[in-house]
């Protein structure tokens, strides 16, 4: 089980709220949230309520402030933390089908491993929808797992733009979450 602690001030200072599950609105527990610390497990934090907006992946031991919400996976340009999702440990194979167009249209490719460049590997200009059959994945707007990201867990995603990631237009690389969270 994972535990993340949210703080009202920068540098893990001020009032705090400890969470060990998904939280759709951190502001129900704190007036504001400008930093957090992951005590155990892995989490994705969002800058909007209801698991929307810019996202950052964090694992055990990482501490982040709103101005430097980069974790190990790149910047997210967050003003504050509004919601979080705990990532369950996945043991077993990984499978994701990505589609060039919305609603599972256009070219389709199945991934079972990380992909540093969708364009180079599949000659596919973008990924607008996907079906995650097994595992948890991070999708990045730039090659080599950089830039803003989107977390996807098992399920169908007919339009990745509907996930509320501000101004994210392309998916250029995809990475499995293989850490034991």
SULFENMO-V61782 format. One record per helix or strand of 3 or more residues. SS is the DSSP state (2 for helix, 1 for strand). FROM is the first residue (numbers start at 0). LEN is the number of residues. Records with the same first field share a line. If there is no record, write none. Layout:
SS=FROM-LEN + FROM-LEN
This chain:
1=2-7 + 12-7 + 34-6 + 41-7 + 51-8 + 62-3 + 82-5 + 94-7 + 104-7 + 128-6 + 136-6 + 145-7 + 154-3 + 172-4
2=9-3 + 25-3 + 65-3 + 101-3 + 117-5 + 159-4
